[in-house]
């Protein structure tokens, strides 16, 4: 099915409106007629001819304008995409710089100082491993985003039991949650099934939980709820933690956006988690929003199409 451009939609809409107006004007000229009648009068045929000529001229002018409008929109979109790619490249380079510099620093020290104490060697190797894991997480997140952005048609969809998937994630994060004194209440029904991609749906809930664990604060309570309508499952993910200032809310889904840059990096985040959440939700024909919770913290409301 052909997808019309904005210019074509405008042109078709104006032409359809003008055609309807012309037909009714001719058939009910002087507003005296009470029913449709044949065009027997010569004046009616003149009006018909005049309407056709005016419509042809108007259609040609509007068509040219619509083409120029589409071209301008395309150029603006290309400029915006170029700017976004440039910013993304700069952000990626910036994010890679810190772990790479750390790995080089530790390994160069180990190579240049063979008589370094064993305990120090072990600590340096541990730190190198942590930075390598951070690089791996960043590359994995970028891979997921690239797949959603540039190859959504190759993402396989099948029936996913969301309830079981979330239950497995909750079980996996129980230990790190306990270490932070946090509690996660999973109130999802047992029968949530959607047609989707398991990896992306896993990324939605896993990243939201990771985000809460990193930024909600020790002792916070996290809740996951859901309700359904005819075509969608609607989810609420909320915590009563520290939250963020109102000014940051519109930017939380942006790639590499950080409320507190120093604190975020020290916790090992890639800056892509919530961007993945948003793109994964959109891939499932849903929508997502974030707001401040009634009891503090953040509340994410999102939907997945059944």
N, C-alpha and C positions, 0 to 999 in steps of 0.2 A: 504494500500500500504506500503510495507516494506521500511523503511528508512535505507539506507546503512551508515555504519560507515566510518570514514576517511580511515581506513586501507582497508576496503572492496572496497571503491571507487578506491584507489590506485591499488589494486590487479586486479580488473576488467579492469581498464584502461590499465595497462601494458599487461595483457593477450590478450585483444582485439587488441592492437597495434602489438604484436608479431604474433598473428594469421593472421592478414591482411598482414603483411610483409612476412610471410612464404608462404602463398597462392600465392601471386604475384611473389615471388622468384621462386617458383616451376613452375608455369604456364608460366613464361617468362624467364626461365633460359637462360643465355648468351645474353639476350635482342635481340634475333633474331626473335622471333615469332611476328607476327603482329595480331594474333587472338588467342582465346582460343582453345587448342587442347587436345584430350584425352592423358592421361599419358601412352603412349605406350612404351617408352624407359625404360629399367631396371633402369638406373641412376635416372630417375625421381621418381621411387618408393623408391629407396634408400634415396633420398633426403626427400621424404615425411616421411618415417620412422624416419629418423634422426631428422626432425623437430618436430615430435610428441614426441620423447624421450626427446629432449632438452626442449620442452615446458612443459612437465610433471615435469621434474626436477626443472625448473625455477619456475613453478607455485607452487610447494610444498615449495620451499625455500621462495618465496615471501609471500605465505600464512602464514607461520610461523612468518615472519617478520611483516606482517600486524597485526596479532593477538597481538604480543608484542607491536606494536605501539599503537593499540587501548587500550590496558591495561595501557600503560604509560599515554596516554591522559586522560583516566578515572581517574587514580590516581591523576594527576595534577589538574583536575577539582574538584575532591573531596576535595583536600587540599585547593584549592582556595575558595570553598564554605564554608569549615570549618572556614577558616580565616575570610571570610566575615560575617558569622554568629557570630563569636566571637566579631568582631568589632562592629557589629550591636547591640549585647547584651550590650556591654560596653557603646555604645552611648546612648541606651535607658535608661540604669541605670543612666547615667550622666544627661540626660535630665529630668528624673523623680525626681532626687534628689532635684533640686532647688525648684519647686513648692511644693513638699511634705514637705521640710524643712520650707518653708514659712507658709504653712497651720498649721503645728505643732506648730511653734513659736507663731502665732497669737492665736490659740485656747488654748494653754497652758497658755498664758498670761491672756486670758479672764477667764479661770477656776481658776487660782491661785490668781487673783486680782478681787474679786467680787465688790469692791467699785470703780472700774475704771470709769471715767467720761463717760456719755452716748455718747458724741460726739466721744470719742476715741473708745468706743465699736463699734459704727456704722462704723467708718473708718476701724477697724480691720476686721469686718464682710465683708465689701466691698472688702478689699484686699484678704480675704480668698476665696470669691466667684470668683474673677478674676483668682486666681491660680487654682481653681477647674475647671473653664472653659478652662484654658490652658491644664490641664490634659485631659479633655474630648476631646479637639481638637487633642492632640497627640494620644490618643487611637483610635479615629476615623480614623486618617491618617494611623496609623499602620494597622488597620483593612482593609482599602482599598488596601494597598500594599500587605498584606498577601493574600487577595482574588485574586489579579492579579498574584502573584507569584506561589501560591500553588493550586489554584482551578480555573484556567481560563476557564475550561470546563463548569462550572456552571454559568458563566456570561451570562445572557440572552441578545440576540441581536434582535432588531426590528427597524423599520424605525423611525428615529429621525429627527425632524425639527430643525436643528442647528441654523438657523436664528432666530427662535422664542425663542429658549433656551437662546441664547446670549442676545437677546433683554430683556428678563426677568432679567438676571443677571445685565445688565447695569442699568435697572430701580432700582434694589435693592441697587446698590452701588452709586447711584447719590448723596445721602445726605453725606456720608463720603468723597466722592470725592470733593464735594463743600467745605467741611470744610478744606480740604487741598489746596484749590485753584486749583485743578487739573481738566483737561477736558478729556473726553473719546469720541473719534469720532468712531462710529460704521459704517463702510462702507460695511458691508456684504450684498450681494444680498438677496432678500427675499425668494429664492427658494432652499436654501441649504438643501438637505435631504441625510442622509447617513444611512446605516444599522449598528447600533451600540448600545451601552449601555448608557442609559440616565445619570446614575449616574457618569460614567467615563467621558463622554463628558462634563458634567457640571463641573466636577473636573478640567478638562483641562483649560477651560476659567476662571473659578472662581479663581483658584490658580494663573494663570498668572496675573489676575487683582489684586489680593491680593499682589502678589510680587511687582508689579509696584507701588501700593499704599504705600507699606512699604519702598521701597528702591529707587524709582525714584526721590523722593524729592517733596516738595511743589511747586505747580505751573506747574508741568510737564504736557505734553500733551501725551495721549495714543491713538494709532490708531489700529484698527482691520480691515484687508482687506482679500479678498479671490479671487481666480481664480480657474478654473476647467480645467481638461483634461479628457480623455475618462474614466478613472477608478478612479480618485482621485479628491478631493477638496484640494487645496493648500492654507494654511492660513499664514498670516504675522501678528504678534503681536509685536508692537514696541512702544518705548517711547523716549522722548528726555531729559530724566533725567540725574542723576548723573553717571549711568553706573558703570562698574567695570574695574579693570586692566586686561589686556590681559591674564595674568598668571592664573586668576581665571576661565576663560571661560570653559576649559575642565572639570572642577570639579563641575559646578553648578548643574548638575543633580544627583550628588552623595547624598546619604542619610545623613542627619545631617551635610552636608558641609556648613560652614558659612564663608562669606568674612570677616565680622566683628562680632565676637562672642558676645561681650558685647552688641553691638547695636542691633543685631538680637534678642537676648533674651529679651531685654527691650521692644521690639515692639511686643512680644508675639508670634513670629513665631515658628513652630515646627521643622523646618529644613527638612521637608519632602515634601513640596509643589511641588517643581520642579521635585523631584523623582517620585511623583504621575503623574505629567504631562507627563513625558517621558514614563512611563510604560503604561499609558492609551493610548497614541498615538500608541505605539507598539502593544497593544492589538487590535487596529483597523487596523493593517497591514500597518501603516504609518511610517514615519520617522520624526525626529526633529533635529534641530541644533540651536545654539545660536551664535550670533556674535555682535560686537559693531555696533551701529546704525550710519548712515551717519551724523545724527544731534546730536550725543551723545546718551547716554542711551544704552539700549539693544534691539536687534531685534531677535525674535524667529520665525523661519520658520518651519512649520510642515504640514503634510498631513494626511488626513483621507480617507480611501478607501470608495468609494460610496457603 
